[in-house]
């Protein structure tokens, strides 16, 4: 019953957004395409109560070897951006999006969500996490109710850290009543 209600709410929210947000100049075959990100580089997040946040200006770094649930990967490429004013690294009130990928994941790989790193298979790690967006908190690509996909166009550390992903996803909170958001767009960082 709860899942049906969530699907119904998301359907109504999508219909309202489509009706209210249409632009006469939009490509009729791709509604909302002009809203994904004004410059084509960013992730547009829409909450269940129709708030929108845009994550752009991702800072990319390469992190040394990590271990998660006993699985090690050599280098993780991490991209972090905040929505709005302020620094998400120092201001907890600024929503932050973190995208991580194993630098060894094959370029061009598409990951269906929800996605979990598969034990014993070190080159499967791709994740998205949003600290908060409107009323929704701790949104993750690994939560069971999450849906959609992430395409890892490229990720690596040589000659410099870089990450390019395309995303079309509904992310759910790690908390039972923590909320849901849609996240759509492309990140190419540095751009």
Steps between C-alpha positions, in 0.01 A plus 500: 500500500778741593689429176181559296450833675863599430466407132172694478655809665801486267269461200291802601814705572643410159176594326487835681862573411441410136189718478640800688858490384459461128674749279378567146861467380546152647561202281160326494671161480699566816287694749701655780826471308561874524449475878758223561774759538522840331854449373470124452729431795323438827244287680150633554339355813124525555347419838158344562370847597619651169811680629787496253871517568778510243836343575777648281866593542612156615844476661672173405768314692657157506501324834745228601405137546178444692342198656124450524351182641831324444518599131799713399533723199815680404387856436161665532419805291281733707303803378329732749273799439265712705166650401464870568736730681761378744751220523350154556828389658476754783130593518262218592201708384621488138367191319788292364513238225783248502567275201764229531632243256782252499757644261528154345130465408483470122416826323156481342362268770135546593390406849136418577376628834489409779867411480718338762869423472508126438719316747815362342455702179709808557419687179127555552488805724292801393289693751302821548411655835315824581514631857161672483264659249197678638334264748687194367818388680787256441404398146696210354537303178537183708160507677266218393220730376735707284450465124653621175854489368840662505722493193868533580631673187853529638685509830866506582793667671757533222613750396258674742183399688196498271148359509218505248165338579146516368222436747126445484394374841251505782702495821349390831605585851692262721233581763151347483324837479795697364349581159565461129647718224555473127851577374555561128794638305864470405813578695825559316763610747717681477321669210 
